[in-house]
Structures are given as C-alpha cells and as structure tokens.
Amino acid sequence: MTDDGRSGMAEQLRSLRERADEDFEQPPGIKVSGRHQVDVVELGVRVAVTRSRYPNRDDGVDQYAVTLTRSRLDQAPADSEVSLVLRATFGAAAEDAVERTAGGPLVRMFRVPAG
C-alpha cells in the first residue's frame, strides 16, 4: 500500500471517529443510515464506529464500539488489518482496545476507551 493510500485511509477513519464523537456529544434527532460505517477499500474491510456509555447509563464508561468485517464476508479480518484500522482511528488509544467475542466467526468487535 502506498503512503497516499495509508493517508487516505487514515483520514477516512479519523472522519468516522469524528462523526461518532459528534453524535455522542449532540445526538441527532434522526439517525442517518451509514453515518457510522465506512468501507476501507485498501484493506477490503468495513468498519463501524459508535460512541456510547457502557452500560447505557449516566455512570457508564464512555467507550467506542468498533466492528470490523471483511467486505466480502468470506473470513474475519486479520490481526494486521485490525491493527492498522485501530491505530489509524484511535492512535495510541488503540493499545487499550479490548476484543469482544460475541461477534460471530466473521466479525471482530472491540471496545476502545474514549478520552
């Protein structure tokens, strides 16, 4: 992948995180379909990012929920793809990402602390 491909991917993923932050801080009255997901063509993965409190209460922990799937749904995203996506989206906070096991065989799900 060229540096231009990586910078374009990184910008696309940062923008996705920014939309999640905007909707967390000022929830829209109407949910916009697709606002929280993006297809990263360079890697062949679809990434969804939302931000909420877990559990969903005022005293819940402010976290991002990240879901990765292969665009073709033929296999789960590889560790190298996950690492690239998390680092591009969250920077150093990617080290604090915790994988959840409830996603099924083709889905990788993570929680990343906000802030």
Buried (B, 14 or more C-beta within 10 A) or exposed (E): EEEEEEEBBBEBBBEBBEBBBEBBEEEEEEEEEEBBBBBBEBBBBBBBBBBBBEEEEEEEEEBBBBBBBBEEEEEBBBEEBBEBBBBBBBEEBBEEBEEEEEBEEBBBBBBBEBE
